[in-house]
Amino acid sequence: MRTRPLKVALLGCGVVGSEVARIMTTHADDLAARIGAPVELAGVAVRRPDKVREGIDPSLVTTDATALVKRGDIDVVVEVIGGIEPARTLITTAIEHGASVVSANKALIAQDGAALHAAADEHGKDLYYEAAVAGAIPLIRPLRESLAGDKVNRVLGIVNGTTNFILDAMDTTGAGYQEALDEATALGYAEADPTADVEGFDAAAKAAILAGIAFHTRVRLDDVYREGMTEVTAADFASAKEMGCTIKLLAICERAADGGSVTARVHPAMIPLSHPLANVREAYNAVFVESEAAGQLMFYGPGAERFADRVRRPRRPGGRVPQPDRRRHRTRRVRLRRAARLADGRRRHALPHQPRRRRQTGRARPGRDRVRGARCLHRHRAAVRQGRRGIPRRRHPPCVRRRPRRYRRGAAQARHRAGCRQHHAG
């Protein structure tokens, strides 16, 4: 058993980085039992060192990422900065100084994955990027190892939770694109600048990685056809429903019929409601794999957006954090009223009937609050106006409730007056 701890350097401490640090701290004993050595967080490189980070020792925080990866005692470097530079330089430097690298940078892997793999092979180090595609869903390793002896023909999936949340809101509530985007931003699922998500850049980078692993070939980001979802409207969803389909932003990677070429593309597509991907809701990811021996496989789970509600949820001026469920249901009710009909009065699409709840106030409680019968109350007011003795304000059984009219005709009315003769004397 290894006695020296496994030292980990963390580059970036945002949404994903803070969750990595939390898992390393809370599951330290389990990780040590599985690895055979204790895991130690040796340093955290950030841009804003003054920011309070819960669960992280301030003495480990530094702004000099280069000096951190050049330390000779670092065993693993976890890169969650994102972007091309300085992430590429830091990863290369870490490998050269004897550290293996774990990265969640899909843009960098899609663009310069071959060069990074070459550097890792040259220095005998490992390069892993399981979290670069579909968040925490175990997808890269099954494609690379479990299906190594199989022939994969097609990979398609929902690999961006933000766009799936927007499209699901448009599908279920009939809202427009901008309304659904505003809701995703308010709940923390969409960034302040959602261009990378809604225009398909994020999904295209993941498609390039999936195609390269599934088909054992080199696919660059520039080789992926990309089309965003900003032009999708509520009318498109209405048309899709009439045909028994729904709309999803899909990353599609497939092998040509002759087996000599590979295509990769990202664009909104209609899929039948019977397809498993049609039932992927909100910010979840799912990837559907078709191979010759294993057949059809589906990998499903939450992406990195699952931590957005905890880390990036916007705060109100008073410091209160809005509850996502309440806000979401309220905005959906407003959209239902606004978007249910077109300008000419026709329904945009069939919506489930949602009866309006009425306020139930003033209801008599049996045994406590009793309401005078309408006839007795009318006679009481008339007696008061004429100066006669009014009805005493106490409960009397024959007139505690207003009875239906059919029970006040004929013999029933006579019995009612006989039982309450003292109050109907006038």
Summary of the structure (lengths in Angstrom):
residues: 426
radius of gyration: 33.0
end to end distance: 103.3
largest distance: 110.9
contacts: 1257
relative contact order: 0.09
helix: 42%
strand: 17%
